[in-house]
Amino acid sequence: MALIEAKGRPHLLCDKCKIILILPESLDLDERQEVARRRRAGPAATTRYLVEHHGLDLREAKAIVLHIPPLIGKCTRCRTPIPKGDISCPKCRSLNLNW
């Protein structure tokens, strides 16, 4: 059994770590940018924000935070340049939420 189950919710799968990332409908474009801004300021506070404001459980929120690159335009894992959006790194296959 997967640690995170989609249960019919919109989601993405990271090819590298095989984790499911739940994307609540409340994460529109503006909110994704806000979450990315918060993540770059501090991952722990961002995890709490996702739990409190978007109804995610702790594992689901941490999965999102861990896949948002701390440096805009650089892969979270290998720092290869990547375009904006939800993208798998062409070098290491890690999913990046480059918002």
N, CA and C of each residue as an Amber inpcrd file, in Angstrom:
protein
   297
   0.8340000  -1.1750000   0.0000000   0.0000000   0.0000000   0.0000000
   0.8820000   1.2420000   0.0000000   0.5140000   2.2340000  -0.7980000
   1.2590000   3.4860000  -0.8850000   1.1010000   4.2850000   0.4010000
   2.1160000   5.0690000   0.7350000   2.0410000   5.9160000   1.9200000
   1.0010000   7.0130000   1.7510000   0.8490000   7.4930000   0.5240000
  -0.1530000   8.5070000   0.2170000  -1.0490000   7.9460000  -0.8720000
  -2.3460000   7.9810000  -0.6370000  -3.2970000   7.4780000  -1.6150000
  -4.0420000   8.6500000  -2.2460000  -4.1930000   8.5950000  -3.5680000
  -4.8420000   9.6930000  -4.2890000  -6.3370000   9.7830000  -3.9750000
  -7.0060000   8.6650000  -3.8000000  -8.4390000   8.6250000  -3.4920000
  -9.2560000   9.4870000  -4.4480000  -8.9090000   9.4590000  -5.7300000
  -9.6390000  10.2010000  -6.7450000  -9.2940000  11.6780000  -6.8310000
  -8.3870000  12.1450000  -5.9780000  -7.9990000  13.5600000  -5.9910000
  -6.9440000  13.7980000  -7.0720000  -6.8660000  15.0320000  -7.6000000
  -5.8080000  15.3440000  -8.5770000  -4.4460000  15.1130000  -7.9300000
  -3.5470000  14.4790000  -8.6890000  -2.2450000  14.1530000  -8.1240000
  -1.1890000  14.0140000  -9.2120000   0.0590000  13.9820000  -8.7770000
   1.2110000  13.7410000  -9.6430000   2.0410000  12.6410000  -9.0020000
   2.8460000  11.9550000  -9.7990000   3.7260000  10.9080000  -9.2900000
   5.1690000  11.2750000  -9.6070000   6.0270000  11.2180000  -8.6120000
   7.4520000  11.4710000  -8.8270000   8.1040000  10.1720000  -9.2910000
   8.7100000  10.1940000 -10.4840000   9.3590000   8.9950000 -11.0200000
  10.5820000   8.5960000 -10.2020000  11.1990000   9.5450000  -9.5250000
  12.4100000   9.2510000  -8.7680000  12.1090000   8.5820000  -7.4320000
  11.2680000   9.2260000  -6.6080000  11.0140000   8.6810000  -5.2680000
   9.7230000   7.8670000  -5.1790000   8.9530000   7.8490000  -6.2530000
   7.7130000   7.0680000  -6.3600000   6.6210000   7.5150000  -5.3920000
   6.6670000   8.7620000  -4.9370000   5.6480000   9.2760000  -4.0320000
   4.5400000   9.9540000  -4.8330000   3.3330000   9.8730000  -4.3230000
   2.1880000  10.5470000  -4.9340000   2.0510000  11.9170000  -4.2830000
   1.9390000  12.9440000  -5.1060000   1.7440000  14.3080000  -4.6130000
   0.3110000  14.7220000  -4.8960000  -0.4430000  15.0020000  -3.8420000
  -1.8330000  15.4280000  -3.9540000  -1.8680000  16.9320000  -4.2170000
  -2.6230000  17.3340000  -5.2210000  -2.7690000  18.7500000  -5.5480000
  -4.2210000  19.1630000  -5.3390000  -4.5270000  19.7380000  -4.1770000
  -5.9140000  20.1400000  -3.9190000  -6.3960000  21.1800000  -4.9240000
  -7.6900000  21.1700000  -5.1960000  -8.2610000  22.1260000  -6.1410000
  -8.0650000  23.5630000  -5.6710000  -7.8570000  23.7550000  -4.3780000
  -7.6460000  25.1030000  -3.8380000  -6.2670000  25.6610000  -4.2060000
  -5.4030000  24.8310000  -4.7990000  -4.0750000  25.2890000  -5.2300000
  -4.1500000  25.7910000  -6.6680000  -4.7870000  26.9670000  -6.8490000
  -4.8170000  27.5690000  -8.1800000  -3.4570000  28.2190000  -8.4520000
  -3.2970000  28.8480000  -9.5910000  -2.0060000  29.4080000  -9.9800000
  -1.4700000  30.4080000  -8.9560000  -2.3140000  31.3180000  -8.4990000
  -1.8690000  32.3100000  -7.5190000  -1.4540000  31.6410000  -6.2110000
  -2.2330000  30.6650000  -5.7790000  -1.9210000  29.9840000  -4.5160000
  -0.6610000  29.1270000  -4.6520000  -0.4350000  28.5260000  -5.8080000
   0.8070000  27.7590000  -6.0240000   2.0230000  28.6770000  -5.8880000
   1.9220000  29.8590000  -6.4440000   3.0330000  30.8110000  -6.3460000
   3.2410000  31.2500000  -4.9000000   2.1550000  31.4170000  -4.1590000
   2.2620000  31.7730000  -2.7430000   2.9280000  30.6420000  -1.9480000
   2.5310000  29.4030000  -2.2190000   3.1270000  28.2600000  -1.5310000
   4.6210000  28.1640000  -1.8600000   4.9820000  28.3740000  -3.1210000
   6.3980000  28.3390000  -3.5110000   7.1810000  29.4450000  -2.8120000
   6.5920000  30.6370000  -2.7250000   7.2580000  31.7480000  -2.0330000
   7.4770000  31.4000000  -0.5620000   6.4480000  30.8330000   0.0580000
   6.5560000  30.4370000   1.4670000   7.6030000  29.3390000   1.6490000
   7.6440000  28.3780000   0.7290000   8.6030000  27.2740000   0.8300000
  10.0280000  27.8090000   0.7970000  10.2670000  28.7650000  -0.0620000
  11.6180000  29.3140000  -0.1870000  12.0090000  30.1270000   1.0490000
  11.0100000  30.5830000   1.8130000  11.2700000  31.2970000   3.0570000
  11.4480000  30.3340000   4.2320000  10.7700000  29.1760000   4.1720000
  10.8800000  28.2080000   5.2610000   9.9930000  27.0020000   5.0490000
  10.5720000  25.8110000   4.8630000   9.7690000  24.6180000   4.5610000
   8.8320000  24.1720000   5.6850000   9.2260000  24.3000000   6.9420000
   8.3720000  23.8260000   8.0380000   7.0780000  24.6380000   8.1170000
   7.1900000  25.9470000   8.0170000   6.0030000  26.8030000   8.0590000
   5.1040000  26.5440000   6.8530000   5.6890000  26.2240000   5.7230000
   4.9070000  25.9410000   4.5170000   4.1220000  24.6480000   4.6860000
   4.7210000  23.6600000   5.3050000   4.0250000  22.4010000   5.5740000
   2.7970000  22.6660000   6.4430000   2.9690000  23.4360000   7.4990000
   1.8350000  23.7880000   8.3710000   0.7580000  24.5440000   7.5900000
   1.1840000  25.4620000   6.7360000   0.2490000  26.2490000   5.9250000
  -0.5970000  25.3290000   5.0370000   0.0280000  24.3610000   4.3870000
  -0.7030000  23.4360000   3.5130000  -1.6990000  22.5890000   4.3000000
  -1.3270000  22.1780000   5.4960000  -2.2220000  21.3870000   6.3460000
  -3.4120000  22.2420000   6.7860000  -3.1340000  23.4450000   7.2650000
  -4.1810000  24.2980000   7.8300000  -5.0890000  24.9410000   6.7790000
  -4.5450000  25.2930000   5.6160000  -5.3290000  26.0370000   4.6300000
  -5.8090000  25.2160000   3.4320000  -5.2540000  24.0350000   3.2410000
  -5.6250000  23.2530000   2.0570000  -6.0960000  21.8410000   2.3840000
  -6.2250000  21.5230000   3.6610000  -6.8070000  20.2530000   4.0640000
  -5.9600000  19.0160000   3.7980000  -4.6710000  19.1970000   3.6210000
  -3.7940000  18.0480000   3.4110000  -3.3720000  17.4730000   4.7520000
  -3.0650000  16.1630000   4.7750000  -2.4870000  15.6420000   6.0060000
  -0.9810000  15.9210000   5.9710000  -0.2950000  15.6380000   7.0500000
   1.1120000  16.0020000   7.1800000   1.9810000  15.3830000   6.0820000
   1.7690000  14.1030000   5.7750000   2.5760000  13.4420000   4.7250000
   2.3520000  14.0740000   3.3690000   1.1030000  14.3860000   3.0460000
   0.7790000  14.9960000   1.7600000   1.4190000  16.3780000   1.6320000
   1.3540000  17.1570000   2.7080000   1.9470000  18.4980000   2.6900000
   3.4690000  18.4200000   2.5630000   4.1070000  17.5220000   3.3060000
   5.5650000  17.3820000   3.2380000   6.0060000  16.9530000   1.8440000
   5.2380000  16.0800000   1.2060000   5.5860000  15.6270000  -0.1430000
   5.6160000  16.8010000  -1.1180000   4.6420000  17.6850000  -1.0080000
   4.6210000  18.8660000  -1.8760000   5.8250000  19.7480000  -1.5900000
   6.0470000  20.0650000  -0.3220000   7.1440000  20.9620000   0.0550000
   8.4910000  20.4100000  -0.4050000   8.6990000  19.1110000  -0.2770000
   9.9770000  18.5080000  -0.6750000  10.2090000  18.5240000  -2.1830000
   9.1620000  18.7510000  -2.9600000   9.2920000  18.7640000  -4.4130000
   9.2600000  20.1690000  -5.0150000   9.2100000  21.1950000  -4.1670000
   9.3070000  22.5790000  -4.6360000  10.7720000  22.9770000  -4.5540000
  11.3910000  23.3190000  -5.6810000  12.8230000  23.6570000  -5.6540000
  13.1040000  24.8900000  -4.7920000  14.1250000  24.8090000  -3.9370000
  14.4920000  25.9810000  -3.1370000  15.0650000  27.1070000  -4.0000000
  15.5980000  26.7610000  -5.1560000  16.1160000  27.7460000  -6.1080000
  15.2330000  27.7150000  -7.3480000  14.6240000  28.8450000  -7.6930000
  13.7310000  28.9130000  -8.8520000  14.4860000  28.4860000 -10.1120000
  13.8960000  27.5580000 -10.8660000  14.4830000  27.1360000 -12.1310000
  15.5820000  26.0930000 -12.0260000  15.8120000  25.5460000 -10.8190000
  16.8350000  24.5080000 -10.6250000  16.1800000  23.2940000  -9.9800000
  16.4980000  22.1090000 -10.4880000  15.9450000  20.8670000  -9.9540000
  16.2230000  20.7580000  -8.4490000  15.2110000  20.3010000  -7.7270000
  15.3270000  20.1190000  -6.2860000  16.4700000  19.1750000  -5.9260000
  16.6710000  18.1510000  -6.7220000  17.6450000  17.1100000  -6.3910000
  19.0340000  17.3710000  -6.9620000  19.1220000  17.6620000  -8.2800000
  20.4380000  17.7210000  -8.9310000  20.8410000  19.1170000  -9.4060000
  19.9550000  20.0900000  -9.2400000  20.1990000  21.4950000  -9.6040000
  20.3250000  21.7420000 -11.1120000  19.8910000  20.7990000 -11.9340000
  19.8460000  21.0010000 -13.3800000  18.8100000  22.0790000 -13.6860000
  19.0740000  22.9770000 -14.6320000  18.0680000  23.9820000 -15.0070000
  16.7920000  23.3090000 -15.5330000  15.6480000  23.8060000 -15.0750000
  14.3460000  23.2720000 -15.4960000  13.3970000  24.4350000 -15.7980000
  12.3980000  24.2060000 -16.6700000  11.4120000  25.2610000 -16.9500000
  10.3700000  25.3490000 -15.8270000   9.5240000  26.3650000 -15.8940000
   8.4450000  26.5400000 -14.9140000   7.3980000  25.4400000 -15.0810000
   6.6810000  25.1720000 -14.0000000   5.5790000  24.2240000 -14.0320000
   5.8690000  22.9570000 -13.2560000   4.9800000  21.9850000 -13.4280000
   5.1420000  20.6660000 -12.8180000   5.9390000  19.8350000 -13.8100000
   7.2100000  19.6030000 -13.5080000   8.0920000  18.9970000 -14.5010000
   9.0140000  17.9650000 -13.8780000   9.2320000  16.8700000 -14.6210000
  10.2420000  15.8920000 -14.2160000  11.5760000  16.3270000 -14.7830000
  12.5960000  16.3020000 -13.9470000  13.9330000  16.7000000 -14.3730000
  14.4170000  15.7500000 -15.4730000  14.9220000  16.2800000 -16.5770000
  15.4000000  15.4150000 -17.6520000  16.6580000  14.6290000 -17.2590000
  17.3750000  15.0940000 -16.2440000  18.6080000  14.4220000 -15.8290000
  18.3480000  13.3260000 -14.7740000  17.6350000  13.6810000 -13.6930000
  17.4930000  12.7260000 -12.5650000  16.0820000  12.1620000 -12.4090000
  15.1170000  12.6310000 -13.1930000  13.7220000  12.1710000 -13.1790000
  12.9370000  12.5820000 -11.9400000  13.4750000  13.4410000 -11.1050000
  12.7700000  13.9100000  -9.9190000  11.6870000  14.9060000 -10.3410000
  10.5080000  14.7760000  -9.7370000   9.4150000  15.7070000 -10.0090000
   9.7020000  17.0340000  -9.3090000   9.5230000  18.1100000 -10.0300000
   9.7270000  19.4480000  -9.4850000   8.4530000  20.2580000  -9.6670000
   8.0100000  20.8760000  -8.5940000   6.8710000  21.7830000  -8.6430000
   7.4960000  23.1850000  -8.7240000   7.9490000  23.5300000  -9.9050000
   8.6860000  24.7820000 -10.1300000   7.6930000  25.9090000 -10.3780000
   7.0580000  26.3350000  -9.2760000   6.0260000  27.3560000  -9.3390000
   6.6580000  28.6880000  -9.1130000
